[in-house]
Amino acid sequence: MSKDYSSTMENSPEQGLRGLPGPLLLTGHTGFKGTWMTFLLEQLNVPVVGYSLPASKDSLYERAERTGAIPEALADIRNYEALEQFIDLHKPSTIIHMAAQPLVLKSYENPRETFEVNVMGTANLLDIAFNKDFVKAIIVVTTDKVYRNDNSGRAFVETDPLEGKDPYSASKVGTEAVVSAWQQIAKVSGGPRVVSVRAGNVIGGGDFAEDRIIPDIIRGVITGNPVQIRNPMSIRPWQHVLDPLWGYLLLLTVLINGKEIKNINFALNQRNLTVGEVVEIAKKEWDVINVEYGRSRVQDNVTPSESTNLQINAVLAEQKLNWRPHFDQVEAIASTLKWWRRAIASGVVASELVVLDVIEFLKGKKLE
């Protein structure tokens, strides 16, 4: 007998996320965005549990000493049995799926692993969740890089065609196909609402991942080594990490109350900055930065094919969710650099810096 979740959600007396009977499951909670999300949820008093690989060295999760801060499992999203056991144990009402291999250059070095994690990891999660009556809504985080990009500069909308040129973006297009398939399963057999979300280049304090512009700049500040810049003229939709995270939570609140949305963009509707412009803003903040252009760490002389102009349109999020970005691009960059300056020069602990930013961000905001 097929399961019908729709009447439960539409007639539910709960408003927002706080009244749900089960916690929010966040996969990838040890990552940069995931760690920020756990702090955000804690400030909102929303129960959260996490499933993720162990944190990478020098990550925000480690800097903020988050081990054991929430109920968690440090396991692989490809491990179907471990994931199902964790879900059965905690019975989450909602899921935000961030667990992924998120780096373009790493995807060239390990394309198969990238597809296994991003595509089959998502299929595992949705397959399990659709067999649990307690799961009401699922958000799958993909990327702005899923769109077929001709570098025209046009901001992509949710209905534009998808295409991946590199292993990472192709794997995320595969993830989108998985989401679409389970959306169709929900129509035929019943199931929780599933939505894919696409956000631009996310920045914020504590990100130390390889081959990302702000972390590379911070490493240059710390070590004194030159910062290697591949494509200074590339245009990206930079945004502070808290802006899309807030959008994801707004989206969950409308999903559990019956709204139908298939996929949605989160980005700033303004002219996006080039990588070179971001570097110049950082150099004004830290005059010790030494920059070298045109080098890449990709092995075996592989030159990655990266879009030079990437912009997405977030009008749908404004219309459907009443979502507006809190930071413009310059403010997002300034906030990120301020976070790192306080961490490096003043020695303020990472957890305190994140909490202060979250509290300031939440002033005047409500989920219900």
C-alpha positions in Angstrom: 0.0 0.0 0.0 1.5 3.4 -1.0 2.2 6.0 1.7 0.4 9.4 1.5 2.3 12.1 3.4 0.5 15.1 1.9 -2.6 15.2 4.1 -0.4 14.9 7.2 1.7 17.9 6.2 -1.1 20.1 4.9 -3.2 19.6 8.0 -0.4 19.6 10.6 -0.9 22.0 13.4 2.9 22.6 13.7 4.2 25.9 12.4 7.8 26.1 11.4 10.4 23.6 12.4 10.2 23.7 16.2 7.0 21.7 16.5 8.0 18.7 14.5 8.0 15.4 16.3 11.5 14.4 15.2 14.8 16.2 14.8 16.3 17.6 11.6 18.9 15.3 10.0 21.8 17.1 8.5 24.2 15.1 6.4 27.7 16.5 5.9 27.5 18.3 9.3 31.3 18.2 9.7 31.8 20.3 6.5 32.0 24.1 6.4 28.4 24.7 5.5 27.2 21.9 7.8 29.1 23.3 10.8 27.6 26.8 10.3 24.2 25.1 10.0 24.5 23.3 13.3 25.3 26.6 15.0 22.3 28.3 13.3 19.9 25.5 14.3 21.1 25.6 17.9 20.5 29.3 18.1 17.0 28.6 16.8 16.4 25.8 19.3 15.8 23.3 16.5 16.9 19.8 17.4 19.5 18.5 14.9 21.4 15.2 14.4 24.3 14.8 12.0 25.7 12.1 9.7 29.0 12.8 8.0 32.5 11.7 7.3 35.1 12.8 10.0 36.1 16.4 9.6 39.1 17.3 7.5 42.2 18.7 9.1 42.0 22.4 10.1 38.2 22.4 9.3 35.8 24.8 11.1 34.3 21.7 12.8 37.7 21.0 14.4 38.5 24.7 15.1 35.1 25.1 16.8 35.6 21.8 18.8 32.3 20.4 17.6 32.9 16.7 18.3 29.9 15.4 20.2 28.1 18.8 20.1 25.1 17.2 18.5 24.0 13.5 18.2 26.2 12.3 15.3 27.5 9.4 13.3 30.9 9.8 11.6 30.2 7.4 8.7 30.1 7.3 4.9 26.9 8.3 3.0 27.6 5.3 0.7 27.2 2.9 3.7 23.5 2.1 3.2 23.2 0.0 6.4 24.9 2.5 8.7 22.8 5.4 7.3 19.5 3.5 7.7 20.4 2.5 11.3 21.1 6.1 12.1 17.8 7.3 10.6 15.9 4.5 12.4 17.5 5.5 15.7 16.7 9.3 15.5 13.6 9.3 13.3 14.1 12.7 11.7 11.1 14.6 10.5 13.1 16.6 7.9 16.5 16.1 6.2 19.0 18.5 4.7 21.4 16.6 2.6 24.8 18.3 2.3 27.1 15.3 2.3 29.1 15.5 -0.9 32.5 15.6 -2.6 32.4 19.4 -3.2 35.7 20.2 -4.9 36.0 20.6 -8.7 39.8 20.0 -8.8 39.5 16.9 -6.6 36.9 15.5 -8.9 39.5 15.4 -11.7 41.7 13.3 -9.5 39.0 11.0 -8.2 36.1 11.2 -10.6 34.6 7.8 -9.7 34.6 8.5 -6.0 32.9 11.9 -6.8 30.1 10.2 -8.6 29.7 7.5 -6.0 29.4 10.0 -3.2 27.3 12.6 -4.9 25.0 10.4 -7.0 24.7 7.1 -5.2 25.0 8.7 -1.7 21.9 10.8 -2.6 20.1 7.7 -4.0 20.9 5.9 -0.7 19.4 8.7 1.4 16.3 9.1 -0.6 15.7 5.3 -0.9 15.9 5.0 2.9 13.8 8.1 3.6 11.0 7.1 1.3 10.5 4.0 3.4 10.1 5.9 6.7 6.7 7.4 7.5 8.3 9.9 9.9 10.2 11.8 7.2 8.2 14.7 5.9 10.5 16.8 3.7 14.0 16.5 2.2 16.3 19.2 0.8 19.2 18.1 -1.4 21.9 20.6 -1.8 23.5 20.6 -5.3 25.3 23.6 -6.9 25.0 26.6 -9.2 27.4 24.7 -11.5 24.7 22.3 -12.8 23.4 24.7 -15.5 24.5 24.4 -19.1 26.8 27.4 -19.2 27.9 29.2 -22.4 29.5 32.0 -20.5 27.0 34.5 -21.8 26.6 36.1 -18.4 22.9 35.4 -18.3 21.6 34.5 -14.8 20.2 31.0 -14.9 16.7 30.2 -13.7 15.5 26.9 -12.3 14.0 25.8 -15.6 17.2 26.2 -17.6 18.8 23.0 -19.0 21.4 21.3 -17.0 24.8 20.0 -18.1 28.1 19.2 -16.3 31.4 19.7 -18.0 33.8 18.5 -15.3 33.4 15.5 -13.0 32.1 17.5 -10.1 29.4 19.4 -11.9 28.4 16.3 -13.9 28.0 14.4 -10.7 25.8 17.1 -9.4 23.7 17.0 -12.5 23.4 13.2 -11.7 22.3 14.2 -8.2 19.6 16.4 -9.8 18.4 13.4 -11.9 18.2 11.3 -8.7 16.0 14.1 -7.1 13.8 14.2 -10.1 13.3 10.5 -10.1 12.3 10.4 -6.5 10.0 13.4 -7.0 8.2 11.2 -9.6 8.2 8.3 -7.2 6.4 10.6 -4.7 3.8 11.4 -7.3 3.1 7.8 -8.1 3.5 6.1 -4.7 3.5 8.8 -2.1 6.5 10.1 -0.1 8.1 13.1 1.4 8.5 16.3 -0.6 12.0 16.5 -2.1 13.6 19.7 -3.4 17.0 20.4 -4.9 18.6 23.7 -3.9 21.3 25.5 -6.0 23.5 28.1 -4.4 26.5 30.1 -5.5 30.0 30.3 -4.2 29.6 30.3 -0.4 32.1 32.1 1.8 32.4 32.7 5.5 34.7 32.4 8.5 36.4 29.1 9.1 36.4 27.6 5.6 39.9 26.1 5.0 39.2 23.8 2.0 41.7 23.5 -0.8 41.4 25.4 -4.1 38.9 28.0 -2.8 39.8 31.6 -3.1 39.2 32.9 0.5 40.8 29.9 2.2 43.8 30.2 -0.2 44.1 33.8 0.7 44.0 33.0 4.5 46.6 30.3 4.0 48.8 32.9 2.3 48.3 35.3 5.2 49.2 32.6 7.8 52.2 31.1 5.9 53.5 34.1 4.0 53.5 32.0 0.8 52.1 33.4 -2.5 48.5 32.9 -3.2 48.0 31.0 -6.5 45.1 32.5 -8.5 44.0 30.4 -11.6 41.4 32.6 -13.2 41.2 36.2 -12.0 38.6 37.2 -14.5 36.2 34.4 -13.6 32.9 35.7 -12.3 31.1 33.9 -9.4 27.9 34.5 -7.3 29.7 35.0 -4.0 27.4 34.9 -0.9 27.8 34.6 2.8 27.2 31.1 4.1 24.3 32.2 6.4 22.2 33.5 3.5 21.6 30.2 1.7 21.4 28.3 5.0 18.6 30.6 6.1 16.9 30.0 2.7 17.1 26.2 3.2 15.3 26.6 6.5 12.6 28.8 5.0 12.1 26.2 2.3 11.7 23.4 4.8 9.0 25.4 6.6 6.9 25.8 3.5 7.5 22.2 2.4 6.2 20.7 5.6 3.1 22.9 5.2 2.2 21.6 1.8 3.9 23.9 -0.8 5.1 22.2 -4.0 8.6 23.3 -5.2 10.9 21.2 -7.4 14.1 23.1 -7.2 15.2 26.6 -6.3 18.2 29.0 -6.5 19.7 31.0 -3.8 22.0 33.9 -4.9 22.4 37.6 -4.9 20.5 39.4 -7.7 23.3 41.9 -8.4 26.4 42.1 -10.5 28.8 39.4 -9.4 32.4 40.1 -8.6 35.4 38.6 -10.4 38.0 36.5 -8.6 40.4 39.4 -9.1 38.1 41.8 -7.5 37.8 39.5 -4.4 41.6 39.4 -4.3 41.8 43.2 -4.4 39.3 43.5 -1.5 41.4 41.1 0.5 44.7 42.8 -0.3 43.2 46.1 1.2 42.4 44.1 4.3 45.8 42.4 4.5 48.6 44.3 2.6 50.9 41.3 3.2 49.2 39.2 0.6 51.4 38.1 -2.3 49.5 36.9 -5.4 50.7 34.8 -8.3 48.3 34.3 -11.3 47.8 31.4 -13.7 48.9 28.4 -11.7 47.0 25.2 -10.8 47.7 22.2 -8.6 45.9 19.8 -10.9 48.1 16.8 -11.5 49.4 15.3 -14.8 49.1 18.6 -16.6 45.3 18.4 -16.7 43.8 21.8 -17.3 40.3 22.0 -15.8 37.5 23.4 -17.9 35.9 26.1 -15.7 33.2 28.5 -16.6 34.4 32.1 -16.7 31.0 33.6 -16.0 28.5 32.0 -13.7 25.4 33.7 -12.4 22.1 32.5 -11.2 18.7 34.1 -10.6 17.1 33.9 -7.2 13.8 35.6 -8.0 11.8 32.4 -7.3 13.2 32.3 -3.8 12.1 35.8 -3.2 8.6 35.1 -4.6 8.0 31.7 -2.9 9.8 32.1 0.4 10.1 35.8 0.9 13.8 35.2 1.1 16.3 38.1 0.7 20.0 38.0 1.2 21.3 39.7 4.3 24.8 40.5 2.9 25.7 41.9 -0.5 28.9 40.5 -2.0 31.3 43.1 -0.5 29.7 42.7 2.9 30.0 39.0 2.7 33.7 39.2 1.9 34.3 41.8 4.6 32.5 39.7 7.2 34.6 36.7 6.2 37.9 38.6 6.4 36.9 40.2 9.7 36.1 36.7 11.1 39.6 35.5 10.1 41.4 38.6 11.3 39.8 38.2 14.8 40.7 34.4 14.8 44.3 35.0 13.7 45.3 38.3 15.3 43.1 38.3 18.4 42.9 34.6 19.1 39.2 34.6 19.6 38.0 31.0 19.5 36.1 29.9 16.4 32.9 28.8 18.1 32.5 32.2 19.7 33.1 34.0 16.4 30.4 31.8 14.7 27.9 32.3 17.4 28.4 36.1 17.4 27.8 36.1 13.6 24.8 33.9 13.8 23.2 36.0 16.6 23.8 39.2 14.7 22.3 37.6 11.5 19.2 36.4 13.3 18.1 39.7 14.7 14.6 40.4 13.4 14.3 37.1 11.5 11.6 34.4 12.2 11.0 31.0 10.8 7.3 31.0 11.6 
